């Protein structure tokens, strides 16, 4: 058992990642508040993604009309 602990310590020695979770939740806080917040963030991100797609479609339709050709001097 002692050797397992030593091996585990050696394995974790080079690890620098230390995740921190659930610090933002206060004891006794209603978890629905956090759920509503996360839902709102996801909804907003989804809306931004939809808007970007509309812009991409518009760009693709306008791209065909671009006829600019630079004059290259040799």
PAMAR-390654 format. One record per atom (N, C-alpha, C): residue in three letters; chain; atom name; x, y, z. Coordinates in steps of 0.1 Angstrom, whole numbers, padded with zeros to 4 digits. Layout:
<rs>
<r r="ALA" c="A" a="CA" u="X" v="Y" w="Z"/>
...
</rs>
This chain:
<rs>
<r r="UNK" c="A" a="N" u="0008" v="-0012" w="0000"/>
<r r="UNK" c="A" a="CA" u="0000" v="0000" w="0000"/>
<r r="UNK" c="A" a="C" u="0009" v="0013" w="0000"/>
<r r="UNK" c="A" a="N" u="0019" v="0012" w="0007"/>
<r r="UNK" c="A" a="CA" u="0028" v="0024" w="0008"/>
<r r="UNK" c="A" a="C" u="0034" v="0027" w="-0006"/>
<r r="UNK" c="A" a="N" u="0038" v="0016" w="-0013"/>
<r r="UNK" c="A" a="CA" u="0044" v="0018" w="-0026"/>
<r r="UNK" c="A" a="C" u="0034" v="0025" w="-0036"/>
<r r="UNK" c="A" a="N" u="0021" v="0021" w="-0035"/>
<r r="UNK" c="A" a="CA" u="0011" v="0027" w="-0044"/>
<r r="UNK" c="A" a="C" u="0010" v="0042" w="-0041"/>
<r r="UNK" c="A" a="N" u="0010" v="0046" w="-0029"/>
<r r="UNK" c="A" a="CA" u="0010" v="0060" w="-0026"/>
<r r="UNK" c="A" a="C" u="0022" v="0068" w="-0031"/>
<r r="UNK" c="A" a="N" u="0033" v="0062" w="-0030"/>
<r r="UNK" c="A" a="CA" u="0046" v="0068" w="-0035"/>
<r r="UNK" c="A" a="C" u="0045" v="0069" w="-0050"/>
<r r="UNK" c="A" a="N" u="0040" v="0059" w="-0057"/>
<r r="UNK" c="A" a="CA" u="0039" v="0059" w="-0072"/>
<r r="UNK" c="A" a="C" u="0029" v="0070" w="-0076"/>
<r r="UNK" c="A" a="N" u="0018" v="0071" w="-0068"/>
<r r="UNK" c="A" a="CA" u="0008" v="0081" w="-0072"/>
<r r="UNK" c="A" a="C" u="0013" v="0095" w="-0070"/>
<r r="UNK" c="A" a="N" u="0021" v="0097" w="-0059"/>
<r r="UNK" c="A" a="CA" u="0027" v="0110" w="-0057"/>
<r r="UNK" c="A" a="C" u="0036" v="0114" w="-0068"/>
<r r="UNK" c="A" a="N" u="0044" v="0104" w="-0073"/>
<r r="UNK" c="A" a="CA" u="0054" v="0107" w="-0084"/>
<r r="UNK" c="A" a="C" u="0047" v="0110" w="-0096"/>
<r r="UNK" c="A" a="N" u="0036" v="0103" w="-0099"/>
<r r="UNK" c="A" a="CA" u="0028" v="0105" w="-0111"/>
<r r="UNK" c="A" a="C" u="0022" v="0119" w="-0111"/>
<r r="UNK" c="A" a="N" u="0017" v="0124" w="-0100"/>
<r r="UNK" c="A" a="CA" u="0011" v="0137" w="-0099"/>
<r r="UNK" c="A" a="C" u="0020" v="0148" w="-0097"/>
<r r="UNK" c="A" a="N" u="0033" v="0145" w="-0096"/>
<r r="UNK" c="A" a="CA" u="0043" v="0155" w="-0093"/>
<r r="UNK" c="A" a="C" u="0044" v="0166" w="-0104"/>
<r r="UNK" c="A" a="N" u="0043" v="0161" w="-0117"/>
<r r="UNK" c="A" a="CA" u="0045" v="0171" w="-0128"/>
<r r="UNK" c="A" a="C" u="0032" v="0177" w="-0132"/>
<r r="UNK" c="A" a="N" u="0021" v="0174" w="-0126"/>
<r r="UNK" c="A" a="CA" u="0008" v="0179" w="-0130"/>
<r r="UNK" c="A" a="C" u="0006" v="0193" w="-0125"/>
<r r="UNK" c="A" a="N" u="0003" v="0202" w="-0134"/>
<r r="UNK" c="A" a="CA" u="0001" v="0216" w="-0129"/>
<r r="UNK" c="A" a="C" u="-0014" v="0220" w="-0130"/>
<r r="UNK" c="A" a="N" u="-0022" v="0212" w="-0136"/>
<r r="UNK" c="A" a="CA" u="-0036" v="0215" w="-0137"/>
<r r="UNK" c="A" a="C" u="-0044" v="0211" w="-0124"/>
<r r="UNK" c="A" a="N" u="-0050" v="0221" w="-0119"/>
<r r="UNK" c="A" a="CA" u="-0057" v="0219" w="-0106"/>
<r r="UNK" c="A" a="C" u="-0071" v="0225" w="-0108"/>
<r r="UNK" c="A" a="N" u="-0081" v="0216" w="-0112"/>
<r r="UNK" c="A" a="CA" u="-0094" v="0221" w="-0115"/>
<r r="UNK" c="A" a="C" u="-0101" v="0226" w="-0102"/>
<r r="UNK" c="A" a="N" u="-0109" v="0236" w="-0104"/>
<r r="UNK" c="A" a="CA" u="-0117" v="0242" w="-0093"/>
<r r="UNK" c="A" a="C" u="-0131" v="0242" w="-0098"/>
<r r="UNK" c="A" a="N" u="-0140" v="0235" w="-0090"/>
<r r="UNK" c="A" a="CA" u="-0154" v="0234" w="-0094"/>
<r r="UNK" c="A" a="C" u="-0163" v="0238" w="-0083"/>
<r r="UNK" c="A" a="N" u="-0175" v="0243" w="-0087"/>
<r r="UNK" c="A" a="CA" u="-0186" v="0247" w="-0078"/>
<r r="UNK" c="A" a="C" u="-0182" v="0257" w="-0068"/>
<r r="UNK" c="A" a="N" u="-0172" v="0265" w="-0070"/>
<r r="UNK" c="A" a="CA" u="-0169" v="0276" w="-0060"/>
<r r="UNK" c="A" a="C" u="-0180" v="0287" w="-0061"/>
<r r="UNK" c="A" a="N" u="-0186" v="0289" w="-0072"/>
<r r="UNK" c="A" a="CA" u="-0196" v="0300" w="-0074"/>
<r r="UNK" c="A" a="C" u="-0209" v="0297" w="-0067"/>
<r r="UNK" c="A" a="N" u="-0211" v="0284" w="-0063"/>
<r r="UNK" c="A" a="CA" u="-0224" v="0280" w="-0056"/>
<r r="UNK" c="A" a="C" u="-0222" v="0282" w="-0041"/>
<r r="UNK" c="A" a="N" u="-0230" v="0291" w="-0036"/>
<r r="UNK" c="A" a="CA" u="-0230" v="0293" w="-0022"/>
<r r="UNK" c="A" a="C" u="-0238" v="0283" w="-0014"/>
<r r="UNK" c="A" a="N" u="-0234" v="0279" w="-0002"/>
<r r="UNK" c="A" a="CA" u="-0242" v="0270" w="0005"/>
<r r="UNK" c="A" a="C" u="-0256" v="0275" w="0007"/>
<r r="UNK" c="A" a="N" u="-0266" v="0267" w="0005"/>
<r r="UNK" c="A" a="CA" u="-0280" v="0271" w="0006"/>
<r r="UNK" c="A" a="C" u="-0286" v="0279" w="-0005"/>
<r r="UNK" c="A" a="N" u="-0278" v="0281" w="-0016"/>
<r r="UNK" c="A" a="CA" u="-0283" v="0288" w="-0027"/>
<r r="UNK" c="A" a="C" u="-0292" v="0279" w="-0036"/>
<r r="UNK" c="A" a="N" u="-0302" v="0284" w="-0041"/>
<r r="UNK" c="A" a="CA" u="-0311" v="0276" w="-0050"/>
<r r="UNK" c="A" a="C" u="-0304" v="0273" w="-0063"/>
<r r="UNK" c="A" a="N" u="-0302" v="0260" w="-0066"/>
<r r="UNK" c="A" a="CA" u="-0295" v="0256" w="-0078"/>
<r r="UNK" c="A" a="C" u="-0303" v="0260" w="-0091"/>
<r r="UNK" c="A" a="N" u="-0315" v="0263" w="-0090"/>
<r r="UNK" c="A" a="CA" u="-0323" v="0267" w="-0102"/>
<r r="UNK" c="A" a="C" u="-0318" v="0281" w="-0107"/>
<r r="UNK" c="A" a="N" u="-0313" v="0289" w="-0098"/>
<r r="UNK" c="A" a="CA" u="-0307" v="0302" w="-0102"/>
<r r="UNK" c="A" a="C" u="-0296" v="0300" w="-0111"/>
<r r="UNK" c="A" a="N" u="-0287" v="0290" w="-0108"/>
<r r="UNK" c="A" a="CA" u="-0275" v="0287" w="-0116"/>
<r r="UNK" c="A" a="C" u="-0280" v="0281" w="-0129"/>
<r r="UNK" c="A" a="N" u="-0290" v="0272" w="-0129"/>
<r r="UNK" c="A" a="CA" u="-0295" v="0266" w="-0141"/>
<r r="UNK" c="A" a="C" u="-0301" v="0277" w="-0150"/>
<r r="UNK" c="A" a="N" u="-0308" v="0286" w="-0145"/>
<r r="UNK" c="A" a="CA" u="-0314" v="0297" w="-0153"/>
<r r="UNK" c="A" a="C" u="-0303" v="0305" w="-0160"/>
<r r="UNK" c="A" a="N" u="-0292" v="0308" w="-0152"/>
<r r="UNK" c="A" a="CA" u="-0281" v="0315" w="-0157"/>
<r r="UNK" c="A" a="C" u="-0274" v="0308" w="-0169"/>
<r r="UNK" c="A" a="N" u="-0272" v="0295" w="-0167"/>
<r r="UNK" c="A" a="CA" u="-0265" v="0287" w="-0177"/>
<r r="UNK" c="A" a="C" u="-0274" v="0286" w="-0189"/>
<r r="UNK" c="A" a="N" u="-0287" v="0284" w="-0187"/>
<r r="UNK" c="A" a="CA" u="-0296" v="0283" w="-0199"/>
<r r="UNK" c="A" a="C" u="-0296" v="0296" w="-0207"/>
<r r="UNK" c="A" a="N" u="-0296" v="0307" w="-0200"/>
<r r="UNK" c="A" a="CA" u="-0295" v="0320" w="-0207"/>
<r r="UNK" c="A" a="C" u="-0282" v="0322" w="-0215"/>
<r r="UNK" c="A" a="N" u="-0271" v="0317" w="-0209"/>
<r r="UNK" c="A" a="CA" u="-0258" v="0318" w="-0217"/>
<r r="UNK" c="A" a="C" u="-0259" v="0309" w="-0229"/>
<r r="UNK" c="A" a="N" u="-0264" v="0297" w="-0228"/>
<r r="UNK" c="A" a="CA" u="-0265" v="0288" w="-0239"/>
<r r="UNK" c="A" a="C" u="-0275" v="0294" w="-0250"/>
<r r="UNK" c="A" a="N" u="-0286" v="0299" w="-0246"/>
<r r="UNK" c="A" a="CA" u="-0295" v="0305" w="-0255"/>
<r r="UNK" c="A" a="C" u="-0289" v="0317" w="-0263"/>
<r r="UNK" c="A" a="N" u="-0281" v="0325" w="-0256"/>
<r r="UNK" c="A" a="CA" u="-0275" v="0336" w="-0262"/>
<r r="UNK" c="A" a="C" u="-0264" v="0331" w="-0272"/>
<r r="UNK" c="A" a="N" u="-0256" v="0321" w="-0268"/>
<r r="UNK" c="A" a="CA" u="-0246" v="0316" w="-0277"/>
<r r="UNK" c="A" a="C" u="-0252" v="0310" w="-0290"/>
<r r="UNK" c="A" a="N" u="-0264" v="0303" w="-0288"/>
<r r="UNK" c="A" a="CA" u="-0271" v="0297" w="-0299"/>
<r r="UNK" c="A" a="C" u="-0276" v="0308" w="-0309"/>
<r r="UNK" c="A" a="N" u="-0281" v="0319" w="-0303"/>
<r r="UNK" c="A" a="CA" u="-0286" v="0330" w="-0311"/>
<r r="UNK" c="A" a="C" u="-0274" v="0336" w="-0319"/>
<r r="UNK" c="A" a="N" u="-0263" v="0338" w="-0313"/>
<r r="UNK" c="A" a="CA" u="-0251" v="0344" w="-0320"/>
<r r="UNK" c="A" a="C" u="-0247" v="0335" w="-0331"/>
<r r="UNK" c="A" a="N" u="-0247" v="0322" w="-0329"/>
<r r="UNK" c="A" a="CA" u="-0244" v="0312" w="-0339"/>
<r r="UNK" c="A" a="C" u="-0253" v="0313" w="-0351"/>
<r r="UNK" c="A" a="N" u="-0266" v="0315" w="-0348"/>
<r r="UNK" c="A" a="CA" u="-0276" v="0316" w="-0359"/>
<r r="UNK" c="A" a="C" u="-0274" v="0329" w="-0367"/>
<r r="UNK" c="A" a="N" u="-0271" v="0340" w="-0360"/>
<r r="UNK" c="A" a="CA" u="-0268" v="0352" w="-0367"/>
<r r="UNK" c="A" a="C" u="-0256" v="0351" w="-0376"/>
<r r="UNK" c="A" a="N" u="-0246" v="0345" w="-0372"/>
<r r="UNK" c="A" a="CA" u="-0234" v="0343" w="-0380"/>
<r r="UNK" c="A" a="C" u="-0237" v="0335" w="-0392"/>
<r r="UNK" c="A" a="N" u="-0245" v="0325" w="-0391"/>
<r r="UNK" c="A" a="CA" u="-0249" v="0317" w="-0403"/>
<r r="UNK" c="A" a="C" u="-0256" v="0326" w="-0413"/>
<r r="UNK" c="A" a="N" u="-0265" v="0335" w="-0409"/>
<r r="UNK" c="A" a="CA" u="-0272" v="0344" w="-0418"/>
<r r="UNK" c="A" a="C" u="-0262" v="0353" w="-0425"/>
<r r="UNK" c="A" a="N" u="-0252" v="0358" w="-0418"/>
<r r="UNK" c="A" a="CA" u="-0242" v="0366" w="-0424"/>
<r r="UNK" c="A" a="C" u="-0233" v="0359" w="-0434"/>
<r r="UNK" c="A" a="N" u="-0230" v="0346" w="-0431"/>
<r r="UNK" c="A" a="CA" u="-0222" v="0338" w="-0440"/>
<r r="UNK" c="A" a="C" u="-0230" v="0335" w="-0453"/>
<r r="UNK" c="A" a="N" u="-0243" v="0333" w="-0452"/>
<r r="UNK" c="A" a="CA" u="-0251" v="0331" w="-0464"/>
<r r="UNK" c="A" a="C" u="-0252" v="0343" w="-0472"/>
<r r="UNK" c="A" a="N" u="-0253" v="0355" w="-0466"/>
<r r="UNK" c="A" a="CA" u="-0253" v="0367" w="-0473"/>
<r r="UNK" c="A" a="C" u="-0240" v="0370" w="-0480"/>
<r r="UNK" c="A" a="N" u="-0229" v="0367" w="-0473"/>
<r r="UNK" c="A" a="CA" u="-0216" v="0369" w="-0479"/>
<r r="UNK" c="A" a="C" u="-0214" v="0360" w="-0491"/>
<r r="UNK" c="A" a="N" u="-0218" v="0347" w="-0490"/>
<r r="UNK" c="A" a="CA" u="-0217" v="0338" w="-0501"/>
<r r="UNK" c="A" a="C" u="-0224" v="0343" w="-0513"/>
<r r="UNK" c="A" a="N" u="-0236" v="0348" w="-0511"/>
<r r="UNK" c="A" a="CA" u="-0244" v="0353" w="-0522"/>
<r r="UNK" c="A" a="C" u="-0238" v="0365" w="-0529"/>
<r r="UNK" c="A" a="N" u="-0232" v="0374" w="-0521"/>
<r r="UNK" c="A" a="CA" u="-0225" v="0386" w="-0526"/>
<r r="UNK" c="A" a="C" u="-0212" v="0383" w="-0532"/>
<r r="UNK" c="A" a="N" u="-0205" v="0372" w="-0528"/>
<r r="UNK" c="A" a="CA" u="-0192" v="0369" w="-0533"/>
<r r="UNK" c="A" a="C" u="-0191" v="0367" w="-0548"/>
<r r="UNK" c="A" a="N" u="-0202" v="0362" w="-0553"/>
<r r="UNK" c="A" a="CA" u="-0203" v="0359" w="-0568"/>
<r r="UNK" c="A" a="C" u="-0202" v="0372" w="-0576"/>
<r r="UNK" c="A" a="N" u="-0206" v="0383" w="-0570"/>
<r r="UNK" c="A" a="CA" u="-0207" v="0395" w="-0577"/>
<r r="UNK" c="A" a="C" u="-0194" v="0403" w="-0576"/>
<r r="UNK" c="A" a="N" u="-0184" v="0398" w="-0568"/>
<r r="UNK" c="A" a="CA" u="-0171" v="0405" w="-0567"/>
<r r="UNK" c="A" a="C" u="-0163" v="0402" w="-0580"/>
<r r="UNK" c="A" a="N" u="-0159" v="0413" w="-0586"/>
<r r="UNK" c="A" a="CA" u="-0152" v="0412" w="-0599"/>
<r r="UNK" c="A" a="C" u="-0138" v="0419" w="-0598"/>
<r r="UNK" c="A" a="N" u="-0134" v="0424" w="-0587"/>
<r r="UNK" c="A" a="CA" u="-0122" v="0431" w="-0585"/>
<r r="UNK" c="A" a="C" u="-0110" v="0422" w="-0589"/>
<r r="UNK" c="A" a="N" u="-0101" v="0428" w="-0597"/>
<r r="UNK" c="A" a="CA" u="-0089" v="0421" w="-0600"/>
<r r="UNK" c="A" a="C" u="-0078" v="0431" w="-0599"/>
<r r="UNK" c="A" a="N" u="-0068" v="0429" w="-0590"/>
<r r="UNK" c="A" a="CA" u="-0057" v="0439" w="-0589"/>
<r r="UNK" c="A" a="C" u="-0048" v="0439" w="-0601"/>
<r r="UNK" c="A" a="N" u="-0043" v="0451" w="-0604"/>
<r r="UNK" c="A" a="CA" u="-0033" v="0452" w="-0615"/>
<r r="UNK" c="A" a="C" u="-0019" v="0449" w="-0609"/>
<r r="UNK" c="A" a="N" u="-0013" v="0439" w="-0615"/>
<r r="UNK" c="A" a="CA" u="0000" v="0435" w="-0610"/>
<r r="UNK" c="A" a="C" u="0011" v="0440" w="-0620"/>
<r r="UNK" c="A" a="N" u="0020" v="0448" w="-0615"/>
<r r="UNK" c="A" a="CA" u="0031" v="0453" w="-0624"/>
<r r="UNK" c="A" a="C" u="0042" v="0443" w="-0624"/>
<r r="UNK" c="A" a="N" u="0048" v="0440" w="-0636"/>
<r r="UNK" c="A" a="CA" u="0059" v="0431" w="-0636"/>
<r r="UNK" c="A" a="C" u="0071" v="0438" w="-0641"/>
</rs>
